Every structure is written in C-alpha cells, then in structure tokens.
Amino acid sequence: MIRLFLALLILSTPLLAQPDDINDRIRFALEAQAELDSSYANADESPLEKDDFEHFDGHPYFPIDTTWMVWAEVILTPDSVPFEMATTTSRKPVYRQYAILRFTHGDTTLDLAVYQSQRLMTKEGYEDYLFLPFGDMTNGFKSYGGGRYLDLRIPEGDSIYIDFNRSYNPYCAYSGRYSCPKVPLRNILPVSITAGVQAPKGH
C-alpha cells in the first residue's frame, strides 16, 4: 500500500502539461523531490528501517540537471503480451509493455520500455499509470545498484515528458522487507543519468 501511495504522491505534481518555462520545470522537479522527502519522513508512510528513519534528513540528490528533462516519442506496442516481471523475491507481478519511449540526450538517441501493471489498470486512480524502471552507468556508484524508478501517466498524444530529476529508488534500497521489480536488462542505458535521487546515505 505504501508503494501505491508513493506513486500517487509523485504523480500529483504536474506531468503532462509541462510549461515551456524552464524555471517552472525546475520548480516542479524540486517540489517532487520535497514531496518524496516528506513521505519518507512520515512514520505512517516511510519504508525506512527504524534507525534510518530516526536519522533521516532528506535524500541525497544529484543537482537539478535540465538536460535530463526530455520529451520522448511514444511508440505504442499494442501486440505485447502480459508477462511476469522479476522481483527481488518470489513475487511475480504481471505487467505489459505499453510502449517504447524514444528520446535524445545530447547527440545520443536512447529508448526505454514503459510498462503497465495489469493489476493497477483496474484500480481507481491508477488506470493510466505507467511504470518506468531504468538503470544507467551511475548504478552501484553514485546511485543505487538496483536502478531507479519513474512513474508516468498515459499521455493524450504521441509524446511524453520525462524528468529524470524525479526518479526515486526502489524500497529495497532502504529495507529488505520489500519486494521490488528488477530493472529489465533492455532498460539499462549505456549512459550516466546524473539526475534524481542518489544512493541512500551510508550505502
């Protein structure tokens, strides 16, 4: 239930109608990070272990990087079949690849698969929820070794705004009590995404 709350919390900040003004985009990213910190500092919502919770004073983040605020082409994959996504436990949640998101960063073209939970798509408030797990070359160094997550909503058109500054860690980065989806190999990018949350302090 905590995972659902966190997703809805992050999705509550503007995602689809992004303003052209870069200052507003920066503000939205900072607001999302502040909301993430607030949820982890709330004893009723936090996934942190007791000792970590008592010493929690906010997540470490990369400095806001506007180059990782990108528009991606949405390439739908309507013929994809549902599959059991691997997790850190024996749990096998069923997802379907909803689309490929293709974007450029500098001179590099990158693409990521985005997924739709077959369970959440029938849950009120999550019908248009999309899950974007990704890995990059910072994993295991400046960011959590198991990759990071982003939550998105199905866009109305054929493009979607992705802000990697809003990325967050799986709960498994903080506690062994959780079952977390593993980042699919095809979503591990050969670049360093220096935006968003970093590895937990002390890890």
N, C-alpha and C positions, 0 to 999 in steps of 0.2 A: 504493500500500500504506500510505503514511503516513496518508492520509485515512481509511482503514478503521480504522487503529489509533486515531486520534484520536476517531472516532465511538464505538468500543467503550469507550475510556477514559472519555469523558463519560457514556456510558450506564451505566457501572459504579456511579455514585453513585445513590442511591435516586430513582426517578422515579414509580413507580406508587403505591406505598403511602405516600403522604405523610402525615406526622403532623399532627395539628391544632395542635400546639405551634409557635408562630411562631419561637421560638428555635431549634428543630430545623431548621426550614426555612431559616433564615438560615445555620445551620451547614452544611447540605448545599450551599447556594449557594457559600459561601466555600471549602468543600472542592473543589467542581467547578472554581472559579477557580484554586485552588492546583495542582490536577492539570493544568490547561491550561498554567499557567506551567512546571510541571515538565517536561512533554513538549516544550515549546519550548526548554528549557534543556538537553535531552538531544541530543547531537550525532547520535545514530543515528535520531532521530525528528523533529528540528526542520526546518521548512520555511524557516527564516531563511537569508538570504544570509550569507556568512562574516563580513563586517564587522558586520552587525546582530547576528549570533549572539554575537560576541565582546563586545558591549556590552549584551547582553540582561540585564535585571534584573527582568523581570516585565512583564506587560501593564498598561496603564492601564485602569482600570475606573471606571464610574460607581459612586458609593456604593450599597450594597445598598438596593434600594427594594422594600419588601414589597407595595406596591400593584401591582407587576408580577409577583407570584406569583398566578396566576389559575387557576381551574377553568373549562374550556371544554366546551361541549356538542359532542359528536362527531356530525356529520351525515354519514353514510356516502354515498358517491357510487359505488355498485356498477356503474353503467352507463357510467362514464367510460372512455374508450379510451386505451391507451398512446400516448404522444407523445414526440417528440424534444425534450428540453429544451435551450434555447440556452445556450451556454457562452461563455467568453472566447476560445475557439479554435474550430476547425472540428469539434471533438469533439461528438457529439450523443448523450448517454446517454439511454436510454429510461426514462421514468417513467410512472406512472399516478397521477392524483389519487385519493387514498384516501378523503379526507373533507374536509368544511369544519369548521373549529373556530371556534365562536362563543362569545364571552365579553364581559364588560363591564369597563370600566375607568372608575371614577367613574360618570358618567351616560352614558357613550358605549358603544354596542354595536359591537363590531368582529368581523370574521371573517377567517380566513386559510385558504388551501388547504394541505393537508399531502399530501406525495407519497410514493410507494413505488417504490423502484428495482426495475425488472424483473430486473436482474442480481443485486442483493443478496438478493432474496427467495428465491433458490435457494442462497444461500451459508450454510453452517452458522454459526449465531450471529447472523445478520442477518435471519432470516426475518420477524421482527416489527418490523424497523427502519423508522422513518418520518423523512422529511426535511422540515424546515420552514424554507425561506428567506424572509426578510422584509426589508422596507425601511420607513423611517419618516422623520420630518422632521429627525432629527439627522444623517442621512447627508450626507456632504460637509462637515460642520461638526465636531461632536464625535465622530461615528462614521464608519466607513469609507464612502466614497461608493457602493460597490457593494452595500451592505446587509450583513446578518449572517445567521448560520445557527443553528438549534437542531436537536438530534437527539432523537427521541422513540421510544417503543415503542408498539405497538398495545395499547390498554387492554382490559381484560376487559369493561367496561361501556360506558355511553353518555356518559361524561365523561372528561376527561383533564386532568392537572395540567401547566401550562406555567409555567416560571420563566424569565423573560427575563433574569434576572441571570446565567444560564448561557450566554447567547448568545456566539458566537465569530465571528471574522472568517474569510472565505474565505482560503485560502492565497495567492490573488492579491494580497491586501493587503500581502504581505510579499515576494513574488518573482514575476517574470514567467515563471518556469519551469513554472507550473501551469496547468491548465485547470479553471476554476471555473464551476459553474452560475450563470447570471444569475437574479436575483430576478424572478419573473413580475410583470408590471405589476399584476395583481389582488392581489398580496401587498404592495404598497406602501401603508402606512397613513398617513392624514392626521393623525397624532399624533406626539409626540416620546416615544420609548421611552428614557427616561433610566435604563437598567439594562443590565448586562452590559458587555462589552468595548467600549472606545472605539477611536478611530482609532489606528493604530500611531504610536509616538513619531517625530517628525520628518517625518510625512506630512501 
